[in-house]
Amino acid sequence: MEGSRLGNTEFMSKFAIIGAGSWGTALSHALAYVGHEVRLWAYEPEVAAIISDRRENSFFLPGIFLPENITPTNDMAFALDRAECVLTVMPSHVCGSVYKSMLSYLTKDMLLVSATKGFDAECLMRMSQIIHNVMENKFTPRIVVLSGPSFAREVANGDPTAIVAASEDAESARWVQAAFSGKTLRVYTSDDVIGVETGGAVKNVIAIAAGVIEGLELGHNPMAALITRGLAETARLAAAMGARRETLAGLAGVGDLVLTCTGALSRNRSVGIELGRGRKPAEILTPMREVAEGVKTTYATVEIARNLGVEMPIAEQVRRILNNEIPPRDAIRELMDRSLKNE
């Protein structure tokens, strides 16, 4: 990376985007329109083929034209060849395996950007921790995490959006800020990687609970209370993990939480709505084309909180609902019946 590029959004770089779901496709669209060369890797060969043929990802983001400086591929080696920045946008549960498959193609000159929002349910790690673990025996990677309130379709439509790029390396965060920012996408920087990743992960758990309230048709009062107390839970966990509480008052915290709990495009909220209407988790999740990150992240969040001695009653009740241990209405009632305390 060239230091002279910082703050200049008009340079052109080579990006490899690993993951051609709705969010990966939207980010490729945004980067291409800024002027970068993008290679978009799709796990499914048919996705790469249809993007190449139609200039549209009709599987995951239909109706959005993808410009010619986006090259779709199913070939990992080709996607990563000479990339300056590798942006990974995959479900959290496959982050480790995908990075292992990329390992032989990655070099120390590449900047790694993670746009996955979730915890790994098996190893209970954040995505940047998983990346470090995979890479540590080869070289120490420069990692930036990207998060904030950002529905893929709205970003692809060019609706004004603000997100945050967090890294322990300030120069790397500023490079991402310069490279990604355009007329409709504004990027802020942060050095609180833990806070940004935790906010991006736990908001999906709270969004399931918000959907349950919507599905039960309980009104606006409990929704406002849930979002507020959900933010408190998230901040408690983040602080216990080593983050700054004030980070959760920003884009990756309250910003993403409000969007995901109230927006109709939220997959996690949609899962919660169906749970509130009485459907079982398996029948909701089986036909879904894309992952609702909050489901697996719920289990990881509860386990991490227990290990750290952090009280997270909303996340606990979401876990019980997903496990078919309690009906959604009873879960809400138990939250209301908890012992009284100071806010």
N, C-alpha and C positions, 0 to 999 in steps of 0.2 A: 504494500500500500504506500502511496506517496503522500507525505504530509501536506504538500501543496494542494491536495484535493479537498482537504477538510473544509467544510462550509461551502463547497462548490457543487451544486446539484446538476451541473451540465457535463460532467465527465462521463465517459462510457466505460463500463466494466463488464467483465464476463461473469455471469451468475449461473450456478447450477442449483436448481430447485428440485429437491428430492421429495416427491409426494405431489400427485396431481389430483387430489381431492378438491373440494370447493375452495378451501383457504389457500392451498398451494397454487391453484389456478388463478385466484384473485390476485395474489401477490406477484405472480409472473406477469399478469396483465398490467399491474401498477408499475412494476420495474421496467417493462418493455416500453410503456408510454413515456417514462422519464428519459428513455433512450438507451438503456442497457441491452446487451446481448444476453438472452436467457435460453438455457437448455432446461427443459421441464421433463423430469424423469417420472414416468408412470409405472406403478407396479404391474398393472394390467396391460398387456400388449394392445388389447383392443381400444383402450383409452388413448394411448399414444397414436394409434392408427387413425382414430376418428378425429382427433385434433388436427393431425396432419392433413387429412382429407377435407375437413369442413371448416377448419380454423375456429372450432368451437368445441368445448368440452361438454357434449350433450349428456354425458353420464352424471356429472357432478355440478356443473355450472352452466346450464343451457341458456341460450339467448345472448351470450357475451362473445363478441368477436375478438379473437386473439390475433394480434398483429404478426407480421412475418418475422420479426426479430425474436419470436419465441419458437424454439425448435423442440418439438416433442420427441421423446425417445423412450425406449424400454431397455436401452443399453447403458448400464451404470458407468462403465469405463468411458464411453463417449460423453455422457453427461458431465462427468467430473474433469475431463481432459482440459487442462489449462485454466480451470475456473479460479477466479480471484476470491470469490465468496461462495460458500456452500450453505444454502438455506434449506434446513430440513423441516418438513411439515408432514409428519407421520403420526399415527395414533401412538399414545404414550407407551402402550404395552409392547410395541415393536421397535422402540427407539434403539435399544441395545443391539438387537439383531441386525438392524439396518446399518448402524455404524460399523459393526463388525464386517458386514459385506462391503463397506466402502473403504475399510482401513488401508488396504494396499494401494489405493488410488489417492489418498489424502497426503498433502505435503504441509510442512510447517509454514509455508507462505500463504496458505489459504486461511481466510477468516471463516469461522463456523458460526452460523446464526441459527438458533433454535426458536421456532415459532409454534412448538407443541405445548399445549396447556394441560398439564396433568401430572400426577405422581405415578411411578411404577408400582403396581399393586403387589409385586413379588418382593422386590428389594427395598421398597419404601424410599425411593430416591427421587429427587428432582431431576429434570432432564439434563441440566448442565453437569450434575454429578455423574450420571450415567455416561455422558460423553467423555468426561475426564477419565473415568474408569477404563473405558475401551481404549482411549488414546494414550494413556500414561506410559506404556512401555515403548511407544514409538516416538512421541514428542509431546511437549506440553502445548496443548491447543489454546488458541485465542478464541474465546467464546463470547458471543453476545446473545442475550435472550430478548425476544420480541413479544410484547404483550400489550393489552389494552382493549378498550371497547371497539370491536371491529367485526361486524358481520361481513362475511365474504362477499355476498351479493352487493351490498352497499358500497364496499371498497371498489369492486369491479365496475359498478355503475358510475363511479366518480363522485359519490356523495362525500362531503367533507368529513374526514376522519382524523383523530389524533391518537397516537399510540406511543409506547415508550420502549427504548432500546437500553438494556441494562448490561453492564459488564464491569468486571473488576479492573479492566484496562480502559482508561478514559479515551485513549486515541481510537480504539476499536469501536467504542460506542459512538463517538463523533463521526467516524467513517460511515457507519450504518445510517446515522442521522442524515448525513449529506447525501448518501447514495439513494436512500428510500424516499426522502421528502420531495414532494412535487406540489402542483397547484391544488390537489385535493387530499393529499396525505401529508400530515404534519407529524414529525417524530421528535419526541423529547428524549433526553438521556438521563440515566441514573446509574449509580454504582451499587445499588442494593439489589443484587441478583436474587438473593433469597426471598426478599419481600415481593419482588415482581413475579417470580415463579410461583410463590405460594398463593398470591392473590389470583393469578390466572388459573390455578388448579382448583382451589376451594370454591371459587365462585360458581363452578359447574355443579357442585354438590348442593349449594344453597339454591341454585336455579331449579333443581329437581323439586325441592321443597316448595318453591314459589309456584311451580306448575301444579303441585298437589293442591295448594290453596285455590288456584284458578279452577282446577277440575272439580273441586268441591263447592265452587261458587260461594266462597265465604266473604267476598267483598274486599274493599280497599284497606280497611283498618288492619287486618292481619297481614296483608301483603307489606304494608309499610313497616310494621313491627318486625316481620321476618327479615326483610332486607337490612334493617338497622341492627338487629341482634345477630344476623348472619355475618355482618361486617365485624361486629365485636368478636365473634368466634374466630373469624379468619385472622384478625389482628393479634389475638391471644396466641394462636398457633404460630404465626409468623414470628412474633417476638421471641417465643420459646425456641424457635429454630435459629435465631440469631439475626433476624431482620429488624429494621426500624419501623416502629408503629406508624410513623407519618407517611411511609410509602403507601400504606393501605388507604390513605385519604386521597390518593392520586388516581391516575388513569388505570393502572393495573389492579387497583383495589376497588374503591367505591365506583369508579367509572365503569369497569367491566362488569361488576356485580349488578349494578342497576340495569345495564343493557341486557344482560343474560337473563335476569329475573323477570323482565317486563317485555322484551322484544319477541314478536311473533316468529322471528327467524331462528330462535334458539332451539336447538335439538334437545338440550337437557330440560328446558322448560316444557317442551312438548311431551317428553317422557313423563314428567311429573303430572301434567294435565291428564294423561291417559291413566296413570296410577290413581289419581283422584277420582276418576270416573269408574274405577272398579276393575280395570283390566290388569292382568298379571304381567310381571316384568318380561317373561319369556315371549309372550305373544306380542308385546310392544317392540322388543328389541330385535327379534329374529328377522323381520322383513326390512329393517333399516339398512339403507345402502351405506351410510357413513356412521362412524362411531359417535355415540353420545359419551364423551369423555367422563362426565360426572359419575357414571355408573361404577366403573372400575376405580375411579379416584375416590369415591365414597369410602370404599373398604380401606384403601391406603390411608386416607385422611384420618379415619377413626383409629387405625392402628398406630399411626405416628403420634396422634394426640394422646392416646393411652400411654405410649412409651415415655412421653414427655410430661405426663401428669396434667394435661390441659383438658379442661372441661369443654365439650362441644356437643351440647344436647341436641341441636338441630341435625348435625351430621349423624349422630347416633340414631335418631329417629328415621332419617332417610335410609340408613343401613338396615334397620329393622323392617321398613316397608319393602325394600328391595329383596329382603330375605323371606318375605311372606310371613313374618313373625307377628305383624300387627296391621290391622286395617288403617288406611290413611286417616280417617276421621278420629280414631282412637289415639293415633300418634299425635295429632294436633291437640287433643284434649289433655294428654299427658304433659305436653309442653306447657299448657296453660295451668296445670295443677302443680307444677314444681314449686318448691318453697319460695317464699317471697324474699327479696334481697334488694340492696342498693343497685342502681344501674352501673 
